[in-house]
C-alpha cells in the first residue's frame, strides 16, 4: 500500500482562484485529486516523449467511405503496422461518413507514424490520436 505524503505549495491569488475553478469544473472532491491527475497526465506525456517506452493509444478516423479506394489504402497501412494494432472498430455515422477507432500498443514513434500515415490518406476528414499509458510508470 502506498504511503501518503503531505505537502504545501504557494500560489499567487489569481492562480489559486483558477485552480479552484478547475477543481470545481472537473467535479473533483478536493484539490489533491486534481493535482494527482495533473501529475499522472504529465507522466503519460513524458512516456510518449520517450521513444523507447511502450505506450497504448487510440487512433480515431472520420472519413468519407465513397473516397476512391480509401478503404483499401487504410487496410494496407494497418497491415503494414499489424504488430502495433490491438483491435479496430468501424461504425457508420451516416450514408457517406464512417468512423474507425484503432486501439494501438507499441513504441510511441511507431504509433505516431501509423496515425500520421492513416490521417494523410485522401478522403480522411479527421484523425485524432489519444495517448495513454500501459500503466507501468504510474505504479
DRENFI-518383 format. One record per atom (N, C-alpha, C): residue number from 1; residue in three letters; atom name; y, z, x. Coordinates in Angstrom, 3 decimals, decimal comma, always signed. Example, Ala and Ser with C-alpha at 12.3 -4.5 7.8 and 13.67 -1.06 7.14 Angstrom:
! DRENFI-518383
<node 1 Ala N <-5,690 +7,800 +13,190>>
<node 1 Ala CA <-4,500 +7,800 +12,300>>
<node 1 Ala C <-3,300 +7,800 +13,200>>
<node 2 Ser N <-2,250 +7,080 +12,850>>
<node 2 Ser CA <-1,060 +7,140 +13,670>>
<node 2 Ser C <+0,030 +7,870 +12,900>>
! end
This chain:
! DRENFI-518383
<node 1 Unk N <-1,176 +0,000 +0,846>>
<node 1 Unk CA <+0,000 +0,000 +0,000>>
<node 1 Unk C <+1,241 +0,000 +0,892>>
<node 2 Unk N <+2,235 -0,791 +0,507>>
<node 2 Unk CA <+3,444 -0,874 +1,319>>
<node 2 Unk C <+4,330 +0,343 +1,111>>
<node 3 Unk N <+5,028 +0,692 +2,152>>
<node 3 Unk CA <+5,956 +1,810 +2,069>>
<node 3 Unk C <+7,330 +1,269 +1,729>>
<node 4 Unk N <+8,041 +1,980 +0,901>>
<node 4 Unk CA <+9,395 +1,588 +0,520>>
<node 4 Unk C <+10,375 +2,159 +1,526>>
<node 5 Unk N <+11,284 +1,312 +1,967>>
<node 5 Unk CA <+12,333 +1,723 +2,886>>
<node 5 Unk C <+13,650 +1,607 +2,139>>
<node 6 Unk N <+14,444 +2,632 +2,181>>
<node 6 Unk CA <+15,743 +2,605 +1,519>>
<node 6 Unk C <+16,810 +2,249 +2,543>>
<node 7 Unk N <+17,774 +1,456 +2,110>>
<node 7 Unk CA <+18,875 +1,102 +2,982>>
<node 7 Unk C <+20,133 +0,984 +2,153>>
<node 8 Unk N <+21,237 +0,992 +2,827>>
<node 8 Unk CA <+22,505 +0,809 +2,117>>
<node 8 Unk C <+23,242 -0,348 +2,776>>
<node 9 Unk N <+24,079 -1,008 +1,980>>
<node 9 Unk CA <+24,870 -2,117 +2,514>>
<node 9 Unk C <+26,312 -1,934 +2,066>>
<node 10 Unk N <+27,197 -2,577 +2,796>>
<node 10 Unk CA <+28,617 -2,543 +2,451>>
<node 10 Unk C <+29,045 -3,950 +2,068>>
<node 11 Unk N <+29,760 -4,053 +0,951>>
<node 11 Unk CA <+30,232 -5,350 +0,464>>
<node 11 Unk C <+31,683 -5,244 +0,033>>
<node 12 Unk N <+32,404 -6,347 +0,161>>
<node 12 Unk CA <+33,742 -6,404 -0,412>>
<node 12 Unk C <+33,593 -6,308 -1,936>>
<node 13 Unk N <+34,609 -5,807 -2,607>>
<node 13 Unk CA <+34,575 -5,611 -4,058>>
<node 13 Unk C <+34,237 -6,914 -4,782>>
<node 14 Unk N <+34,856 -8,016 -4,369>>
<node 14 Unk CA <+34,611 -9,286 -5,073>>
<node 14 Unk C <+33,157 -9,728 -4,914>>
<node 15 Unk N <+32,597 -9,539 -3,732>>
<node 15 Unk CA <+31,202 -9,908 -3,524>>
<node 15 Unk C <+30,275 -8,986 -4,315>>
<node 16 Unk N <+30,610 -7,706 -4,372>>
<node 16 Unk CA <+29,838 -6,749 -5,169>>
<node 16 Unk C <+29,849 -7,157 -6,644>>
<node 17 Unk N <+31,019 -7,522 -7,149>>
<node 17 Unk CA <+31,114 -7,926 -8,558>>
<node 17 Unk C <+30,293 -9,181 -8,834>>
<node 18 Unk N <+30,288 -10,100 -7,886>>
<node 18 Unk CA <+29,481 -11,313 -8,055>>
<node 18 Unk C <+27,993 -10,981 -8,009>>
<node 19 Unk N <+27,609 -10,058 -7,144>>
<node 19 Unk CA <+26,220 -9,600 -7,093>>
<node 19 Unk C <+25,810 -9,006 -8,435>>
<node 20 Unk N <+26,640 -8,153 -8,985>>
<node 20 Unk CA <+26,335 -7,531 -10,280>>
<node 20 Unk C <+26,173 -8,588 -11,376>>
<node 21 Unk N <+27,031 -9,607 -11,344>>
<node 21 Unk CA <+26,948 -10,695 -12,322>>
<node 21 Unk C <+25,624 -11,443 -12,174>>
<node 22 Unk N <+25,233 -11,739 -10,928>>
<node 22 Unk CA <+23,976 -12,441 -10,686>>
<node 22 Unk C <+22,767 -11,618 -11,130>>
<node 23 Unk N <+22,812 -10,319 -10,885>>
<node 23 Unk CA <+21,719 -9,435 -11,302>>
<node 23 Unk C <+21,592 -9,443 -12,822>>
<node 24 Unk N <+22,723 -9,342 -13,514>>
<node 24 Unk CA <+22,690 -9,365 -14,986>>
<node 24 Unk C <+22,212 -10,709 -15,513>>
<node 25 Unk N <+22,750 -11,792 -14,939>>
<node 25 Unk CA <+22,387 -13,132 -15,401>>
<node 25 Unk C <+20,889 -13,399 -15,190>>
<node 26 Unk N <+20,354 -12,889 -14,093>>
<node 26 Unk CA <+18,933 -13,067 -13,800>>
<node 26 Unk C <+18,042 -12,093 -14,536>>
<node 27 Unk N <+18,655 -11,191 -15,302>>
<node 27 Unk CA <+17,942 -10,179 -16,087>>
<node 27 Unk C <+17,027 -9,316 -15,220>>
<node 28 Unk N <+17,526 -8,995 -14,027>>
<node 28 Unk CA <+16,798 -8,079 -13,159>>
<node 28 Unk C <+17,041 -6,664 -13,642>>
<node 29 Unk N <+16,064 -5,807 -13,431>>
<node 29 Unk CA <+16,241 -4,406 -13,827>>
<node 29 Unk C <+17,182 -3,671 -12,897>>
<node 30 Unk N <+17,217 -4,128 -11,637>>
<node 30 Unk CA <+18,096 -3,483 -10,664>>
<node 30 Unk C <+18,406 -4,436 -9,511>>
<node 31 Unk N <+19,328 -4,021 -8,660>>
<node 31 Unk CA <+19,744 -4,835 -7,519>>
<node 31 Unk C <+18,613 -5,038 -6,521>>
<node 32 Unk N <+17,767 -4,031 -6,347>>
<node 32 Unk CA <+16,676 -4,123 -5,374>>
<node 32 Unk C <+15,748 -5,292 -5,690>>
<node 33 Unk N <+15,413 -5,475 -6,957>>
<node 33 Unk CA <+14,554 -6,597 -7,339>>
<node 33 Unk C <+15,224 -7,920 -6,996>>
<node 34 Unk N <+16,505 -8,025 -7,264>>
<node 34 Unk CA <+17,253 -9,241 -6,969>>
<node 34 Unk C <+17,266 -9,521 -5,468>>
<node 35 Unk N <+17,550 -8,502 -4,663>>
<node 35 Unk CA <+17,609 -8,660 -3,210>>
<node 35 Unk C <+16,233 -9,026 -2,660>>
<node 36 Unk N <+15,158 -8,416 -3,185>>
<node 36 Unk CA <+13,809 -8,777 -2,746>>
<node 36 Unk C <+13,542 -10,259 -2,995>>
<node 37 Unk N <+13,946 -10,761 -4,174>>
<node 37 Unk CA <+13,760 -12,182 -4,485>>
<node 37 Unk C <+14,550 -13,075 -3,531>>
<node 38 Unk N <+15,785 -12,678 -3,209>>
<node 38 Unk CA <+16,588 -13,455 -2,258>>
<node 38 Unk C <+15,913 -13,522 -0,887>>
<node 39 Unk N <+15,379 -12,408 -0,435>>
<node 39 Unk CA <+14,724 -12,362 +0,870>>
<node 39 Unk C <+13,472 -13,244 +0,860>>
<node 40 Unk N <+12,674 -13,143 -0,197>>
<node 40 Unk CA <+11,468 -13,982 -0,287>>
<node 40 Unk C <+11,834 -15,463 -0,311>>
<node 41 Unk N <+12,898 -15,819 -1,033>>
<node 41 Unk CA <+13,323 -17,211 -1,085>>
<node 41 Unk C <+13,710 -17,698 +0,311>>
<node 42 Unk N <+14,399 -16,875 +1,052>>
<node 42 Unk CA <+14,800 -17,256 +2,419>>
<node 42 Unk C <+13,579 -17,406 +3,321>>
<node 43 Unk N <+12,583 -16,532 +3,145>>
<node 43 Unk CA <+11,354 -16,641 +3,931>>
<node 43 Unk C <+10,618 -17,946 +3,626>>
<node 44 Unk N <+10,600 -18,347 +2,370>>
<node 44 Unk CA <+9,971 -19,619 +1,989>>
<node 44 Unk C <+10,734 -20,782 +2,619>>
<node 45 Unk N <+12,065 -20,722 +2,595>>
<node 45 Unk CA <+12,875 -21,777 +3,221>>
<node 45 Unk C <+12,567 -21,880 +4,712>>
<node 46 Unk N <+12,420 -20,744 +5,382>>
<node 46 Unk CA <+12,082 -20,746 +6,805>>
<node 46 Unk C <+10,702 -21,341 +7,032>>
<node 47 Unk N <+9,782 -21,023 +6,141>>
<node 47 Unk CA <+8,436 -21,556 +6,259>>
<node 47 Unk C <+8,454 -23,083 +6,156>>
<node 48 Unk N <+9,258 -23,625 +5,231>>
<node 48 Unk CA <+9,361 -25,074 +5,087>>
<node 48 Unk C <+10,074 -25,704 +6,283>>
<node 49 Unk N <+10,934 -24,962 +6,954>>
<node 49 Unk CA <+11,637 -25,495 +8,125>>
<node 49 Unk C <+10,729 -25,528 +9,357>>
<node 50 Unk N <+9,715 -24,673 +9,375>>
<node 50 Unk CA <+8,770 -24,624 +10,495>>
<node 50 Unk C <+7,666 -25,640 +10,219>>
<node 51 Unk N <+7,680 -26,745 +10,943>>
<node 51 Unk CA <+6,775 -27,859 +10,675>>
<node 51 Unk C <+5,307 -27,524 +10,925>>
<node 52 Unk N <+5,044 -26,400 +11,568>>
<node 52 Unk CA <+3,655 -26,010 +11,836>>
<node 52 Unk C <+3,042 -25,229 +10,683>>
<node 53 Unk N <+3,880 -24,722 +9,784>>
<node 53 Unk CA <+3,410 -23,882 +8,692>>
<node 53 Unk C <+2,765 -24,693 +7,574>>
<node 54 Unk N <+1,713 -24,141 +6,993>>
<node 54 Unk CA <+1,117 -24,745 +5,809>>
<node 54 Unk C <+1,887 -24,231 +4,594>>
<node 55 Unk N <+2,256 -25,153 +3,718>>
<node 55 Unk CA <+3,046 -24,824 +2,541>>
<node 55 Unk C <+2,404 -25,458 +1,314>>
<node 56 Unk N <+2,859 -25,046 +0,150>>
<node 56 Unk CA <+2,462 -25,703 -1,092>>
<node 56 Unk C <+3,728 -26,120 -1,824>>
<node 57 Unk N <+3,585 -27,063 -2,718>>
<node 57 Unk CA <+4,737 -27,524 -3,466>>
<node 57 Unk C <+4,321 -28,436 -4,597>>
<node 58 Unk N <+5,309 -28,889 -5,334>>
<node 58 Unk CA <+5,080 -29,819 -6,425>>
<node 58 Unk C <+6,071 -30,959 -6,316>>
<node 59 Unk N <+5,554 -32,173 -6,385>>
<node 59 Unk CA <+6,398 -33,357 -6,426>>
<node 59 Unk C <+6,415 -33,826 -7,875>>
<node 60 Unk N <+7,605 -33,958 -8,438>>
<node 60 Unk CA <+7,741 -34,440 -9,809>>
<node 60 Unk C <+8,406 -35,802 -9,788>>
<node 61 Unk N <+7,770 -36,755 -10,437>>
<node 61 Unk CA <+8,303 -38,112 -10,532>>
<node 61 Unk C <+8,588 -38,443 -11,984>>
<node 62 Unk N <+9,707 -39,076 -12,227>>
<node 62 Unk CA <+10,003 -39,658 -13,535>>
<node 62 Unk C <+10,215 -41,138 -13,273>>
<node 63 Unk N <+9,468 -41,965 -13,997>>
<node 63 Unk CA <+9,544 -43,388 -13,706>>
<node 63 Unk C <+9,289 -44,239 -14,942>>
<node 64 Unk N <+9,717 -45,488 -14,831>>
<node 64 Unk CA <+9,509 -46,479 -15,875>>
<node 64 Unk C <+8,154 -47,130 -15,620>>
<node 65 Unk N <+7,208 -46,889 -16,489>>
<node 65 Unk CA <+5,865 -47,405 -16,223>>
<node 65 Unk C <+5,771 -48,923 -16,408>>
<node 66 Unk N <+6,839 -49,558 -16,912>>
<node 66 Unk CA <+6,863 -51,015 -17,030>>
<node 66 Unk C <+7,278 -51,690 -15,721>>
<node 67 Unk N <+7,765 -50,913 -14,751>>
<node 67 Unk CA <+8,171 -51,495 -13,475>>
<node 67 Unk C <+6,964 -52,171 -12,833>>
<node 68 Unk N <+7,174 -53,372 -12,387>>
<node 68 Unk CA <+6,091 -54,219 -11,889>>
<node 68 Unk C <+5,312 -53,551 -10,756>>
<node 69 Unk N <+4,029 -53,362 -10,966>>
<node 69 Unk CA <+3,063 -52,821 -10,003>>
<node 69 Unk C <+3,406 -51,425 -9,485>>
<node 70 Unk N <+4,288 -50,720 -10,192>>
<node 70 Unk CA <+4,675 -49,385 -9,727>>
<node 70 Unk C <+3,488 -48,428 -9,725>>
<node 71 Unk N <+2,721 -48,428 -10,787>>
<node 71 Unk CA <+1,571 -47,510 -10,857>>
<node 71 Unk C <+0,630 -47,740 -9,678>>
<node 72 Unk N <+0,382 -48,982 -9,340>>
<node 72 Unk CA <-0,494 -49,296 -8,200>>
<node 72 Unk C <+0,103 -48,805 -6,889>>
<node 73 Unk N <+1,409 -48,991 -6,715>>
<node 73 Unk CA <+2,063 -48,543 -5,480>>
<node 73 Unk C <+2,015 -47,013 -5,357>>
<node 74 Unk N <+2,258 -46,327 -6,478>>
<node 74 Unk CA <+2,211 -44,860 -6,451>>
<node 74 Unk C <+0,810 -44,370 -6,101>>
<node 75 Unk N <-0,183 -44,994 -6,671>>
<node 75 Unk CA <-1,568 -44,604 -6,370>>
<node 75 Unk C <-1,905 -44,890 -4,911>>
<node 76 Unk N <-1,464 -46,032 -4,390>>
<node 76 Unk CA <-1,725 -46,364 -2,985>>
<node 76 Unk C <-1,125 -45,310 -2,052>>
<node 77 Unk N <+0,116 -44,915 -2,312>>
<node 77 Unk CA <+0,764 -43,901 -1,468>>
<node 77 Unk C <+0,003 -42,582 -1,553>>
<node 78 Unk N <-0,428 -42,218 -2,756>>
<node 78 Unk CA <-1,165 -40,963 -2,914>>
<node 78 Unk C <-2,504 -41,019 -2,176>>
<node 79 Unk N <-3,174 -42,159 -2,206>>
<node 79 Unk CA <-4,442 -42,284 -1,490>>
<node 79 Unk C <-4,239 -42,174 +0,019>>
<node 80 Unk N <-3,118 -42,692 +0,519>>
<node 80 Unk CA <-2,817 -42,568 +1,951>>
<node 80 Unk C <-2,633 -41,108 +2,357>>
<node 81 Unk N <-2,239 -40,261 +1,403>>
<node 81 Unk CA <-1,978 -38,842 +1,671>>
<node 81 Unk C <-2,959 -37,944 +0,910>>
<node 82 Unk N <-4,157 -38,436 +0,650>>
<node 82 Unk CA <-5,114 -37,704 -0,183>>
<node 82 Unk C <-5,409 -36,294 +0,320>>
<node 83 Unk N <-5,347 -36,079 +1,621>>
<node 83 Unk CA <-5,656 -34,747 +2,170>>
<node 83 Unk C <-4,607 -33,711 +1,768>>
<node 84 Unk N <-3,410 -34,151 +1,401>>
<node 84 Unk CA <-2,332 -33,227 +1,027>>
<node 84 Unk C <-2,260 -32,984 -0,477>>
<node 85 Unk N <-2,956 -33,773 -1,272>>
<node 85 Unk CA <-2,834 -33,689 -2,728>>
<node 85 Unk C <-3,946 -32,819 -3,300>>
<node 86 Unk N <-3,535 -31,785 -4,057>>
<node 86 Unk CA <-4,489 -30,875 -4,685>>
<node 86 Unk C <-4,833 -31,365 -6,091>>
<node 87 Unk N <-3,799 -31,743 -6,856>>
<node 87 Unk CA <-4,009 -32,164 -8,247>>
<node 87 Unk C <-2,810 -32,965 -8,722>>
<node 88 Unk N <-3,028 -33,798 -9,739>>
<node 88 Unk CA <-1,928 -34,535 -10,364>>
<node 88 Unk C <-2,060 -34,438 -11,873>>
<node 89 Unk N <-0,913 -34,488 -12,532>>
<node 89 Unk CA <-0,861 -34,521 -13,992>>
<node 89 Unk C <+0,117 -35,606 -14,392>>
<node 90 Unk N <-0,299 -36,429 -15,331>>
<node 90 Unk CA <+0,515 -37,543 -15,801>>
<node 90 Unk C <+0,807 -37,323 -17,284>>
<node 91 Unk N <+2,079 -37,442 -17,668>>
<node 91 Unk CA <+2,447 -37,304 -19,084>>
<node 91 Unk C <+3,351 -38,455 -19,486>>
<node 92 Unk N <+3,277 -38,822 -20,761>>
<node 92 Unk CA <+4,105 -39,890 -21,312>>
<node 92 Unk C <+5,315 -39,248 -21,976>>
<node 93 Unk N <+6,503 -39,545 -21,480>>
<node 93 Unk CA <+7,732 -38,979 -22,027>>
<node 93 Unk C <+8,258 -39,793 -23,194>>
<node 94 Unk N <+8,054 -41,091 -23,138>>
<node 94 Unk CA <+8,481 -41,996 -24,207>>
<node 94 Unk C <+7,673 -43,277 -24,073>>
<node 95 Unk N <+8,044 -44,279 -24,839>>
<node 95 Unk CA <+7,356 -45,566 -24,749>>
<node 95 Unk C <+7,492 -46,168 -23,353>>
<node 96 Unk N <+8,608 -45,938 -22,692>>
<node 96 Unk CA <+8,880 -46,537 -21,386>>
<node 96 Unk C <+8,735 -45,593 -20,201>>
<node 97 Unk N <+8,928 -44,303 -20,423>>
<node 97 Unk CA <+9,024 -43,355 -19,308>>
<node 97 Unk C <+7,801 -42,459 -19,183>>
<node 98 Unk N <+7,432 -42,209 -17,943>>
<node 98 Unk CA <+6,331 -41,300 -17,632>>
<node 98 Unk C <+6,820 -40,261 -16,630>>
<node 99 Unk N <+6,127 -39,140 -16,600>>
<node 99 Unk CA <+6,364 -38,113 -15,585>>
<node 99 Unk C <+5,024 -37,817 -14,935>>
<node 100 Unk N <+5,074 -37,586 -13,646>>
<node 100 Unk CA <+3,869 -37,218 -12,921>>
<node 100 Unk C <+4,204 -36,020 -12,057>>
<node 101 Unk N <+3,360 -34,996 -12,115>>
<node 101 Unk CA <+3,509 -33,821 -11,289>>
<node 101 Unk C <+2,337 -33,807 -10,320>>
<node 102 Unk N <+2,652 -33,717 -9,041>>
<node 102 Unk CA <+1,644 -33,782 -7,996>>
<node 102 Unk C <+1,706 -32,481 -7,202>>
<node 103 Unk N <+0,656 -31,688 -7,285>>
<node 103 Unk CA <+0,605 -30,442 -6,532>>
<node 103 Unk C <+0,081 -30,756 -5,138>>
<node 104 Unk N <+0,802 -30,265 -4,123>>
<node 104 Unk CA <+0,502 -30,616 -2,740>>
<node 104 Unk C <+0,373 -29,382 -1,861>>
<node 105 Unk N <-0,367 -29,550 -0,771>>
<node 105 Unk CA <-0,536 -28,468 +0,206>>
<node 105 Unk C <-0,713 -29,107 +1,573>>
<node 106 Unk N <-0,010 -28,562 +2,576>>
<node 106 Unk CA <-0,133 -29,082 +3,927>>
<node 106 Unk C <+1,094 -28,741 +4,743>>
<node 107 Unk N <+1,255 -29,424 +5,871>>
<node 107 Unk CA <+2,428 -29,199 +6,718>>
<node 107 Unk C <+3,658 -29,753 +6,014>>
<node 108 Unk N <+4,760 -29,033 +6,121>>
<node 108 Unk CA <+5,976 -29,398 +5,386>>
<node 108 Unk C <+6,459 -30,802 +5,706>>
<node 109 Unk N <+6,328 -31,247 +6,958>>
<node 109 Unk CA <+6,794 -32,600 +7,294>>
<node 109 Unk C <+5,979 -33,657 +6,565>>
<node 110 Unk N <+4,679 -33,461 +6,462>>
<node 110 Unk CA <+3,828 -34,428 +5,751>>
<node 110 Unk C <+4,129 -34,432 +4,255>>
<node 111 Unk N <+4,390 -33,253 +3,710>>
<node 111 Unk CA <+4,699 -33,161 +2,281>>
<node 111 Unk C <+6,023 -33,860 +1,995>>
<node 112 Unk N <+7,028 -33,630 +2,842>>
<node 112 Unk CA <+8,323 -34,301 +2,651>>
<node 112 Unk C <+8,183 -35,818 +2,797>>
<node 113 Unk N <+7,385 -36,269 +3,765>>
<node 113 Unk CA <+7,150 -37,707 +3,923>>
<node 113 Unk C <+6,530 -38,299 +2,658>>
<node 114 Unk N <+5,536 -37,618 +2,122>>
<node 114 Unk CA <+4,882 -38,081 +0,897>>
<node 114 Unk C <+5,877 -38,151 -0,251>>
<node 115 Unk N <+6,659 -37,086 -0,432>>
<node 115 Unk CA <+7,648 -37,053 -1,514>>
<node 115 Unk C <+8,665 -38,177 -1,358>>
<node 116 Unk N <+9,151 -38,378 -0,152>>
<node 116 Unk CA <+10,129 -39,447 +0,094>>
<node 116 Unk C <+9,537 -40,817 -0,209>>
<node 117 Unk N <+8,320 -41,070 +0,264>>
<node 117 Unk CA <+7,687 -42,373 +0,015>>
<node 117 Unk C <+7,516 -42,623 -1,475>>
<node 118 Unk N <+7,086 -41,606 -2,204>>
<node 118 Unk CA <+6,914 -41,771 -3,650>>
<node 118 Unk C <+8,254 -42,026 -4,332>>
<node 119 Unk N <+9,265 -41,272 -3,947>>
<node 119 Unk CA <+10,586 -41,398 -4,562>>
<node 119 Unk C <+11,284 -42,709 -4,256>>
<node 120 Unk N <+10,914 -43,364 -3,173>>
<node 120 Unk CA <+11,561 -44,611 -2,764>>
<node 120 Unk C <+11,006 -45,843 -3,485>>
<node 121 Unk N <+9,943 -45,676 -4,243>>
<node 121 Unk CA <+9,336 -46,821 -4,912>>
<node 121 Unk C <+10,253 -47,338 -6,020>>
<node 122 Unk N <+10,417 -48,655 -6,062>>
<node 122 Unk CA <+11,259 -49,273 -7,088>>
<node 122 Unk C <+10,672 -48,992 -8,467>>
<node 123 Unk N <+11,505 -48,441 -9,345>>
<node 123 Unk CA <+11,061 -48,060 -10,680>>
<node 123 Unk C <+11,017 -46,555 -10,872>>
<node 124 Unk N <+10,989 -45,803 -9,750>>
<node 124 Unk CA <+11,050 -44,338 -9,837>>
<node 124 Unk C <+12,505 -43,973 -10,095>>
<node 125 Unk N <+12,746 -43,293 -11,207>>
<node 125 Unk CA <+14,108 -42,923 -11,595>>
<node 125 Unk C <+14,556 -41,615 -10,954>>
<node 126 Unk N <+13,595 -40,724 -10,737>>
<node 126 Unk CA <+13,931 -39,438 -10,122>>
<node 126 Unk C <+12,694 -38,858 -9,471>>
<node 127 Unk N <+12,907 -38,224 -8,301>>
<node 127 Unk CA <+11,853 -37,496 -7,618>>
<node 127 Unk C <+12,408 -36,132 -7,263>>
<node 128 Unk N <+11,644 -35,108 -7,556>>
<node 128 Unk CA <+12,036 -33,760 -7,173>>
<node 128 Unk C <+10,907 -33,095 -6,412>>
<node 129 Unk N <+11,261 -32,367 -5,367>>
<node 129 Unk CA <+10,277 -31,618 -4,586>>
<node 129 Unk C <+10,577 -30,145 -4,743>>
<node 130 Unk N <+9,627 -29,422 -5,287>>
<node 130 Unk CA <+9,754 -27,976 -5,426>>
<node 130 Unk C <+8,906 -27,349 -4,331>>
<node 131 Unk N <+9,552 -26,564 -3,490>>
<node 131 Unk CA <+8,875 -25,998 -2,338>>
<node 131 Unk C <+8,449 -24,568 -2,638>>
<node 132 Unk N <+7,259 -24,237 -2,166>>
<node 132 Unk CA <+6,770 -22,879 -2,313>>
<node 132 Unk C <+5,987 -22,513 -1,069>>
<node 133 Unk N <+5,252 -21,430 -1,158>>
<node 133 Unk CA <+4,553 -20,893 -0,014>>
<node 133 Unk C <+3,109 -20,617 -0,374>>
<node 134 Unk N <+2,257 -20,577 +0,632>>
<node 134 Unk CA <+0,865 -20,153 +0,396>>
<node 134 Unk C <+0,812 -18,644 +0,172>>
<node 135 Unk N <+1,898 -17,960 +0,459>>
<node 135 Unk CA <+1,969 -16,513 +0,246>>
<node 135 Unk C <+1,614 -15,695 +1,474>>
<node 136 Unk N <+1,030 -16,327 +2,468>>
<node 136 Unk CA <+0,594 -15,580 +3,660>>
<node 136 Unk C <+1,758 -14,885 +4,359>>
<node 137 Unk N <+2,909 -15,540 +4,431>>
<node 137 Unk CA <+4,056 -14,957 +5,140>>
<node 137 Unk C <+4,768 -13,885 +4,328>>
<node 138 Unk N <+4,421 -13,737 +3,070>>
<node 138 Unk CA <+5,127 -12,771 +2,215>>
<node 138 Unk C <+4,380 -11,460 +2,044>>
<node 139 Unk N <+3,245 -11,349 +2,653>>
<node 139 Unk CA <+2,454 -10,107 +2,500>>
<node 139 Unk C <+3,089 -8,957 +3,222>>
! end
